[in-house]
Amino acid sequence: MNGVFLIVAGIIVAVSTVQFYRMWKGGTAFDRVLAVGAIGTNAVALLVVVGFAYGRPEMFVDLALTYALLNFIAFVAIAKFLGQRGGEEA
């Protein structure tokens, strides 16, 4: 059963590497912010998968929910900041 969780975790990490590239080479600041948000979402999914792999989903799901809330708040704050600036490149 842990092999399935290892494969799923590998897929999540592979998708995250593509998003890291988008964050690094993004065309605009909004593209970079979206990539960071997607990486945060993948981190939440990875936490849940790791929780099931270790047989402690209740603890890891709580951590994932907390991280998801922080990720959402940070995403909204950065998007609002960039919206007020006009989305110019730094």
N, C-alpha and C positions, 0 to 999 in steps of 0.2 A: 504493500500500500504506500510506503514511503517513496517508492520509485515514481508513482504517479505525481505525488506532490513535488518531487524533485524536477520532473519534466515541466510541470506547470510553472514552478519558480524560474526555471531556465527560460521559458517563453516570456515571462514577465520581464526578466532582466534583459533579454534580447530586444524587446520592444522599447524598453527604457533607454537602451543605447542609441536607438534611432532618435528618440526624443532629446537625448543629450546633444546629439549632433545638431538638431533643429534649434536647441537653445543656444548653442555656441555660434552657429552660422545663420541665425534667423534673419530674415529680410528686414523686419521692423521690430520695434519694441513690443508691439502687441503679439507678434509671432513668438517672441521669446517668453512672454508672460504665459501664453497658452501652453507652451512646451513645459514650463515649470509646473503649471497646474496639472498637466497630464502625468508628469513624473511623480508628483505627489499622490495622484490617484493610483498609479501603479505601486507606489510604496504601501499604500493602504491595502491593496489586494495582496501584495507580497507578505505583509504582516498576517493577514488572515490565513494564507496558505501555510506559512511557517507555524502558526498556532495549531492548525489541524495536523501538520506533520509531527509536532511534538506531543500531540494529544492533550493540549491545554487551550482549546479554542476560546474558552470564556475569558481568559486573561488577555490573549492577543487580540481578540475582537474589541475589548474595551480600549486597548491601546490604539487600535486602528481607528475606532470612532473618534477618539480624542485627536489623533493626528489629522483625520479628515476635517474635523471642525476647525482646527488651526490652519490647515491648508486653505480652506474656503475663506476664512477671515483675511488671511494674508493675500489671497488672490483678489478679493474684492478691494482691499486697501490699495494694492498696487495698480489695479485697473482704474480706480478712481483717481489716483495720483497722475497716472499717464493721461487720463482723459482731460484733466485740468491743464496739463502741460501741452496738450495737443498731439501727443504721441511722437514727439520728435526723438531722433536718435541721440543717445548720450555720447 
